[in-house]
Amino acid sequence: MKSPGSQDNVSVSQGVRMMFYMMKPSESTFQTVEEVPDYVKKATPFFISLILLELVISWILKGKPPGRLDDILTSMSAGVVSRLPSLFFRSLEVTSYIYIWENYRLLDLPWDSQWTWYLTFLGVDFGYYWFHRMAHEINIIWAAHQAHHSSEDYNLSTALRQSVLQPYSSWVFYSPLALFIPPPVFAVHIQFNLLYQFWIHTEVIRSLGPLELILNTPSHHRVHHGRNRYCIDKNYAGTLIIWDRIFGTFEAENEQVIYGLTHPIDTFEPFKVQFHHLLHIWNTFWDTPGFFHKFSVLFKGPGWGPGKPRLGLSEEIPEVTGQEVPLSSAASQLLKMYTVLQFAVMLIFYEETFASTEALSQVTLFLRVFFIILTLTSIGFLLDQRPKAAIVETFRCLMFLTLFRFGHLKPLVPSLSFVFEIFFSVCIAFWGFRSMKRLTTGSWK
């Protein structure tokens, strides 16, 4: 696919249509992978626009926002983390696909045929169904996918809560397509399939009438994100719900859905959100006796244990009462607004980094990525009210000023350089004082 810095324009019409998988074959067909636009990157303005639209509609209909600020920040942080590897490596899904195509293909379907386009649409969606199903039924794959389910809210920002590890297992399920589907056609549809799934993460849209029979919709996907017993391991669809209806995993929305993991992790720290289940698997693996039982810990369901069926026992899933209270940060509103401001500053440099990757030295690129990771970690610590939050934030602000002074971070508007330096100098003084207080008194406050 084209580099993140590609400047090809996307019209409003195309932007909206690519979010809903309504692009025509004639405008999304390419001869080489290098020509395929980075549709996911180009969708960023449309992500923001739809999130703001959902906010307005939710205020009108319910008189409140569609989610909590701390949860939204955590979801967006996960989205940022999931995209960082693409600064250094091409997608494994596309790379492995090209390798199989070049060495093992059986047929060479025409890349410019609309029939190839539609066949790829079905093939990618079918592959996604089986990947998604296995991501819930195989513990080691669930270790990656669970990050997406950890939000206890359900809104468009939840769609951004993606796993950084997921592409390292999903590629397997698309590989058979590489035996006959040209890579550029696949590279288009793997993005459209992902983009379609953004808008279905909402409570604003209740039902789409007859389309509910064919398409994956917000109603169907709400069930998938539920931790009610009737919701577990249901509705794996990407774009078409027909696969769930065919393979017996469909469930209609029929009672209030309570969102999140069956055992909530109670944290806003993005890397704990990403990797906590891997640690759980590691501990369970060593605590479980016998080679075959250890093997089962990895490759049977997350609820499996010795003497249990492959996917565990449904009666062991905690029942919901409808009175569950989602995790909310104990941080003050002022501190939450501070984390939003720092996230926004980080996001500016994050977007600028993707836009100018080829122009940056490897040293600058690594330093920027480290700063982004440190910012997200610090925000998580602040929201969790972790004891070392003030120390981490002091170090982060010091790092920002250092990178800023040495030119590794540059403001989009040079005249604002002085403002950035003053602001972060004040932050260093404030958090440095809090750090000293923490070290001398042991008190966070």
TORDOGU-68013 format. One record per residue (C-alpha): residue number from 1; y, x, z. Coordinates in pm, whole numbers, always signed. Layout:
N
NODE  pos       v       u       w
NODE  NUM       Y       X       Z
...
This chain:
445
NODE  pos       v       u       w
NODE    1      +0      +0      +0
NODE    2    +357    +104     -39
NODE    3    +511    +314    +230
NODE    4    +688    +141    +519
NODE    5   +1012    +264    +376
NODE    6    +975     +66     +54
NODE    7   +1295    -122     -22
NODE    8   +1156    -395    -248
NODE    9   +1342    -717    -184
NODE   10   +1168   -1033     -70
NODE   11   +1350   -1358    -144
NODE   12   +1373   -1626    +122
NODE   13   +1143   -1844     -88
NODE   14    +882   -1568    -115
NODE   15    +917   -1481    +252
NODE   16    +850   -1835    +364
NODE   17    +563   -1880    +120
NODE   18    +390   -1556    +216
NODE   19    +395   -1671    +581
NODE   20    +201   -1983    +480
NODE   21     -34   -1824    +223
NODE   22    +146   -2004     -62
NODE   23    +221   -1705    -287
NODE   24    +105   -1745    -646
NODE   25    -150   -1505    -798
NODE   26    +104   -1414   -1066
NODE   27    +354   -1279    -809
NODE   28    +107   -1105    -577
NODE   29    -125    -924    -817
NODE   30    -107    -545    -852
NODE   31    -300    -282   -1042
NODE   32    -305     -16    -767
NODE   33    -301     -17    -389
NODE   34     +17    +191    -393
NODE   35    +200     -97    -564
NODE   36    +105    -353    -298
NODE   37    +406    -428     -75
NODE   38    +388    -397    +301
NODE   39    +410    -773    +345
NODE   40    +364    -752    +722
NODE   41    +668    -529    +759
NODE   42    +871    -746    +522
NODE   43    +780   -1050    +732
NODE   44    +968    -918   +1039
NODE   45   +1288   -1120    +972
NODE   46   +1077   -1430    +919
NODE   47    +888   -1370   +1245
NODE   48   +1221   -1359   +1429
NODE   49   +1359   -1663   +1245
NODE   50   +1053   -1875   +1323
NODE   51   +1052   -1765   +1689
NODE   52   +1418   -1869   +1719
NODE   53   +1345   -2199   +1541
NODE   54   +1056   -2266   +1781
NODE   55   +1291   -2194   +2073
NODE   56   +1548   -2446   +1948
NODE   57   +1289   -2715   +1876
NODE   58   +1121   -2662   +2214
NODE   59   +1457   -2700   +2391
NODE   60   +1523   -3023   +2200
NODE   61   +1178   -3173   +2256
NODE   62   +1092   -3042   +2603
NODE   63   +1419   -2920   +2747
NODE   64   +1274   -2574   +2811
NODE   65   +1178   -2259   +2619
NODE   66    +825   -2231   +2476
NODE   67    +729   -1941   +2704
NODE   68    +833   -1704   +2981
NODE   69   +1052   -1405   +2913
NODE   70    +816   -1155   +3079
NODE   71    +516   -1283   +2885
NODE   72    +710   -1277   +2556
NODE   73    +814    -916   +2620
NODE   74    +453    -820   +2687
NODE   75    +336    -989   +2367
NODE   76    +603    -814   +2161
NODE   77    +519    -484   +2330
NODE   78    +155    -524   +2226
NODE   79    +272    -591   +1871
NODE   80    +475    -270   +1872
NODE   81    +183     -66   +2007
NODE   82     -58    -209   +1750
NODE   83    +163     -88   +1463
NODE   84    +224    +268   +1585
NODE   85     -94    +423   +1434
NODE   86     +25    +319   +1087
NODE   87    +304    +577   +1119
NODE   88     +36    +846   +1092
NODE   89    -263    +690    +915
NODE   90    -332    +442    +641
NODE   91    -510    +128    +763
NODE   92    -881    +198    +824
NODE   93    -957    -142    +672
NODE   94    -800     -32    +342
NODE   95    -915    +332    +356
NODE   96   -1281    +245    +415
NODE   97   -1260     -27    +153
NODE   98   -1131    +216    -111
NODE   99   -1406    +466     -26
NODE  100   -1682    +206     -74
NODE  101   -1520     +78    -394
NODE  102   -1495    +424    -547
NODE  103   -1849    +528    -456
NODE  104   -2072    +220    -434
NODE  105   -1924     -75    -626
NODE  106   -2169    -287    -823
NODE  107   -1921    -487   -1031
NODE  108   -1568    -423   -1152
NODE  109   -1395    -761   -1146
NODE  110   -1060    -769   -1328
NODE  111    -771    -699   -1093
NODE  112    -533    -926   -1290
NODE  113    -751   -1237   -1300
NODE  114    -647   -1540   -1097
NODE  115   -1019   -1609   -1039
NODE  116   -1052   -1269    -871
NODE  117    -747   -1358    -659
NODE  118    -896   -1688    -540
NODE  119   -1241   -1537    -484
NODE  120   -1080   -1267    -268
NODE  121    -895   -1534     -71
NODE  122   -1228   -1696     +17
NODE  123   -1406   -1364     +73
NODE  124   -1145   -1222    +309
NODE  125   -1129   -1547    +506
NODE  126   -1509   -1560    +531
NODE  127   -1516   -1196    +647
NODE  128   -1247   -1269    +902
NODE  129   -1446   -1561   +1045
NODE  130   -1748   -1339   +1111
NODE  131   -1542   -1051   +1243
NODE  132   -1356   -1288   +1476
NODE  133   -1679   -1449   +1593
NODE  134   -1840   -1113   +1666
NODE  135   -1521   -1005   +1846
NODE  136   -1603   -1278   +2099
NODE  137   -1979   -1230   +2103
NODE  138   -2008    -849   +2118
NODE  139   -1863    -697   +2433
NODE  140   -1746    -366   +2289
NODE  141   -1552    -546   +2012
NODE  142   -1420    -799   +2263
NODE  143   -1275    -503   +2455
NODE  144   -1021    -474   +2173
NODE  145    -973    -841   +2084
NODE  146    -922    -962   +2442
NODE  147    -565    -826   +2435
NODE  148    -470   -1107   +2198
NODE  149    -607   -1367   +2441
NODE  150    -444   -1230   +2757
NODE  151    -124   -1434   +2729
NODE  152    -114   -1741   +2954
NODE  153    +153   -1895   +2731
NODE  154    +106   -2016   +2376
NODE  155    +396   -1966   +2139
NODE  156    +482   -1770   +1827
NODE  157    +532   -1449   +2023
NODE  158    +165   -1476   +2129
NODE  159     +71   -1409   +1766
NODE  160    +234   -1066   +1798
NODE  161      +8    -973   +2093
NODE  162    -226    -766   +1878
NODE  163    -483    -501   +1968
NODE  164    -433    -140   +1866
NODE  165    -813     -96   +1855
NODE  166    -915    -401   +1653
NODE  167    -891    -248   +1300
NODE  168   -1153     +10   +1400
NODE  169   -1422    -258   +1404
NODE  170   -1291    -529   +1168
NODE  171   -1330    -310    +855
NODE  172   -1708    -345    +869
NODE  173   -1692    -718    +797
NODE  174   -1480    -676    +484
NODE  175   -1686    -389    +340
NODE  176   -1923    -606    +128
NODE  177   -1623    -725     -75
NODE  178   -1564    -364    -184
NODE  179   -1881    -384    -393
NODE  180   -1698    -601    -649
NODE  181   -1336    -683    -549
NODE  182   -1069    -426    -653
NODE  183    -885    -268    -354
NODE  184    -531    -386    -449
NODE  185    -644    -750    -448
NODE  186    -807    -700    -109
NODE  187    -493    -522     +24
NODE  188    -286    -830     -60
NODE  189    -517   -1084    +100
NODE  190    -587    -892    +419
NODE  191    -212    -916    +485
NODE  192    -170   -1280    +381
NODE  193    -464   -1381    +602
NODE  194    -294   -1213    +899
NODE  195     +50   -1360    +821
NODE  196     -91   -1714    +795
NODE  197    -217   -1689   +1150
NODE  198    +134   -1629   +1287
NODE  199    +272   -1983   +1260
NODE  200     -36   -2154   +1408
NODE  201     +46   -2005   +1750
NODE  202    +269   -2290   +1862
NODE  203    +267   -2608   +2069
NODE  204    +559   -2757   +1873
NODE  205    +335   -2879   +1589
NODE  206     +84   -3129   +1724
NODE  207    -117   -3242   +1417
NODE  208    -114   -3196   +1038
NODE  209    -311   -3511    +957
NODE  210    -573   -3477    +680
NODE  211    -504   -3102    +652
NODE  212    -678   -3064    +989
NODE  213   -1008   -3114    +803
NODE  214    -964   -2803    +588
NODE  215    -704   -2566    +732
NODE  216    -684   -2377   +1057
NODE  217    -392   -2545   +1232
NODE  218    -198   -2507   +1558
NODE  219    -419   -2774   +1716
NODE  220    -742   -2595   +1622
NODE  221    -609   -2257   +1728
NODE  222    -483   -2388   +2063
NODE  223    -846   -2468   +2141
NODE  224    -944   -2115   +2046
NODE  225    -695   -1970   +2294
NODE  226    -803   -2201   +2577
NODE  227   -1000   -2095   +2882
NODE  228   -1131   -2448   +2942
NODE  229   -1508   -2451   +2918
NODE  230   -1500   -2669   +2607
NODE  231   -1274   -2415   +2434
NODE  232   -1481   -2101   +2487
NODE  233   -1615   -1939   +2167
NODE  234   -1476   -2206   +1936
NODE  235   -1259   -2221   +1622
NODE  236   -1276   -1865   +1488
NODE  237   -1108   -1954   +1158
NODE  238    -838   -1747    +995
NODE  239    -702   -1976    +724
NODE  240    -980   -2229    +655
NODE  241   -1143   -2424    +938
NODE  242   -1436   -2508    +707
NODE  243   -1630   -2202    +825
NODE  244   -1634   -2331   +1184
NODE  245   -1745   -2673   +1063
NODE  246   -2024   -2516    +855
NODE  247   -2152   -2276   +1123
NODE  248   -2123   -2508   +1424
NODE  249   -1836   -2344   +1611
NODE  250   -1575   -2617   +1559
NODE  251   -1421   -2804   +1852
NODE  252   -1133   -3052   +1831
NODE  253    -847   -3047   +2080
NODE  254    -925   -3328   +2322
NODE  255    -771   -3241   +2659
NODE  256    -496   -3023   +2799
NODE  257    -559   -2662   +2706
NODE  258    -508   -2390   +2968
NODE  259    -444   -2059   +2798
NODE  260    -549   -1702   +2869
NODE  261    -857   -1510   +2975
NODE  262   -1119   -1674   +3195
NODE  263   -1040   -1400   +3448
NODE  264    -663   -1331   +3416
NODE  265    -561    -966   +3447
NODE  266    -226   -1038   +3620
NODE  267     -14    -763   +3466
NODE  268    +267    -712   +3218
NODE  269    +187    -346   +3161
NODE  270    +108    -320   +2787
NODE  271    -156     -46   +2811
NODE  272    -348    -224   +3083
NODE  273    -337    -532   +2859
NODE  274    -479    -322   +2575
NODE  275    -746    -119   +2753
NODE  276    -845    -281   +3085
NODE  277   -1168    -430   +2949
NODE  278   -1282     -91   +2821
NODE  279   -1260     +36   +3179
NODE  280   -1458    -268   +3294
NODE  281   -1729    -194   +3034
NODE  282   -1739    +173   +3140
NODE  283   -1793     +82   +3505
NODE  284   -2046    -191   +3424
NODE  285   -2237     +40   +3190
NODE  286   -2293    +301   +3462
NODE  287   -2365     +41   +3731
NODE  288   -2631    -134   +3523
NODE  289   -2982     +14   +3552
NODE  290   -3211     +74   +3255
NODE  291   -3141    +193   +2901
NODE  292   -3187    -146   +2734
NODE  293   -2967    -317   +2990
NODE  294   -2698     -55   +2934
NODE  295   -2728    -115   +2558
NODE  296   -2690    -488   +2624
NODE  297   -2368    -428   +2821
NODE  298   -2216    -293   +2501
NODE  299   -2360    -524   +2237
NODE  300   -2421    -859   +2402
NODE  301   -2153   -1105   +2508
NODE  302   -1880   -1034   +2768
NODE  303   -2051   -1279   +3006
NODE  304   -2398   -1126   +2974
NODE  305   -2585    -980   +3270
NODE  306   -2951    -898   +3339
NODE  307   -3158   -1215   +3324
NODE  308   -2888   -1413   +3140
NODE  309   -2881   -1534   +2778
NODE  310   -2699   -1319   +2517
NODE  311   -2363   -1492   +2562
NODE  312   -2391   -1550   +2935
NODE  313   -2400   -1877   +3126
NODE  314   -2136   -2140   +3055
NODE  315   -2154   -2263   +3415
NODE  316   -2024   -1925   +3531
NODE  317   -1697   -1976   +3343
NODE  318   -1435   -2080   +3603
NODE  319   -1336   -2444   +3563
NODE  320    -969   -2523   +3510
NODE  321    -786   -2789   +3704
NODE  322    -472   -2823   +3497
NODE  323    -270   -2698   +3795
NODE  324    -301   -2328   +3709
NODE  325     +30   -2140   +3740
NODE  326     +77   -1862   +3481
NODE  327    +162   -1517   +3609
NODE  328    +536   -1467   +3647
NODE  329    +712   -1142   +3729
NODE  330    +870   -1112   +4075
NODE  331   +1155    -913   +3919
NODE  332   +1505   -1058   +3949
NODE  333   +1665   -1228   +3650
NODE  334   +1909    -938   +3627
NODE  335   +1624    -688   +3607
NODE  336   +1448    -901   +3346
NODE  337   +1763    -902   +3135
NODE  338   +1781    -524   +3175
NODE  339   +1426    -491   +3040
NODE  340   +1520    -714   +2745
NODE  341   +1820    -491   +2670
NODE  342   +1610    -174   +2686
NODE  343   +1343    -334   +2470
NODE  344   +1610    -425   +2213
NODE  345   +1741     -65   +2208
NODE  346   +1386     +65   +2163
NODE  347   +1324    -189   +1886
NODE  348   +1623     -60   +1689
NODE  349   +1479    +291   +1686
NODE  350   +1128    +154   +1623
NODE  351   +1243     -29   +1308
NODE  352   +1449    +268   +1193
NODE  353   +1146    +497   +1241
NODE  354    +930    +280   +1015
NODE  355   +1209    +259    +760
NODE  356   +1250    +638    +737
NODE  357    +904    +778    +812
NODE  358    +892   +1006    +510
NODE  359   +1230   +1159    +595
NODE  360   +1136   +1249    +954
NODE  361    +973   +1573   +1064
NODE  362    +638   +1550   +1242
NODE  363    +803   +1669   +1563
NODE  364   +1067   +1397   +1548
NODE  365    +804   +1135   +1464
NODE  366    +583   +1232   +1760
NODE  367    +880   +1240   +1998
NODE  368    +996    +897   +1884
NODE  369    +650    +750   +1927
NODE  370    +627    +904   +2274
NODE  371    +966    +753   +2363
NODE  372    +854    +409   +2237
NODE  373    +532    +427   +2441
NODE  374    +721    +545   +2749
NODE  375    +972    +259   +2711
NODE  376    +701      -6   +2690
NODE  377    +520    +147   +2989
NODE  378    +838    +154   +3195
NODE  379    +920    -207   +3109
NODE  380    +569    -308   +3219
NODE  381    +608    -115   +3545
NODE  382    +945    -282   +3614
NODE  383    +809    -631   +3548
NODE  384    +501    -560   +3762
NODE  385    +728    -415   +4035
NODE  386    +512    -103   +4046
NODE  387    +606    +153   +4317
NODE  388    +668    +430   +4062
NODE  389    +875    +212   +3828
NODE  390   +1210    +367   +3927
NODE  391   +1078    +722   +3878
NODE  392    +932    +638   +3536
NODE  393   +1253    +467   +3427
NODE  394   +1464    +763   +3542
NODE  395   +1248   +1000   +3337
NODE  396   +1262    +767   +3036
NODE  397   +1641    +750   +3041
NODE  398   +1660   +1129   +3075
NODE  399   +1427   +1162   +2778
NODE  400   +1644    +927   +2573
NODE  401   +1956   +1135   +2635
NODE  402   +1768   +1457   +2554
NODE  403   +1630   +1322   +2226
NODE  404   +1971   +1175   +2148
NODE  405   +2154   +1503   +2205
NODE  406   +1907   +1700   +1991
NODE  407   +1921   +1452   +1704
NODE  408   +1570   +1309   +1731
NODE  409   +1719    +965   +1800
NODE  410   +2024    +863   +1602
NODE  411   +2224    +538   +1629
NODE  412   +2251    +326   +1317
NODE  413   +2628    +315   +1383
NODE  414   +2745    +673   +1465
NODE  415   +3058    +544   +1639
NODE  416   +2835    +395   +1909
NODE  417   +2699    +736   +2013
NODE  418   +2942    +761   +2302
NODE  419   +2848    +412   +2424
NODE  420   +2479    +503   +2425
NODE  421   +2546    +824   +2621
NODE  422   +2760    +650   +2883
NODE  423   +2513    +364   +2924
NODE  424   +2207    +585   +2967
NODE  425   +2396    +822   +3198
NODE  426   +2471    +524   +3425
NODE  427   +2104    +421   +3405
NODE  428   +1993    +770   +3509
NODE  429   +2227    +764   +3808
NODE  430   +2113    +416   +3915
NODE  431   +1740    +471   +3875
NODE  432   +1764    +824   +4010
NODE  433   +1914    +682   +4330
NODE  434   +1638    +420   +4346
NODE  435   +1378    +693   +4295
NODE  436   +1517    +900   +4581
NODE  437   +1522    +592   +4801
NODE  438   +1164    +518   +4707
NODE  439   +1055    +874   +4786
NODE  440   +1235    +884   +5124
NODE  441   +1169    +529   +5250
NODE  442    +864    +418   +5052
NODE  443   +1049     +97   +4961
NODE  444   +1070     -36   +4605
NODE  445   +1386    -235   +4677
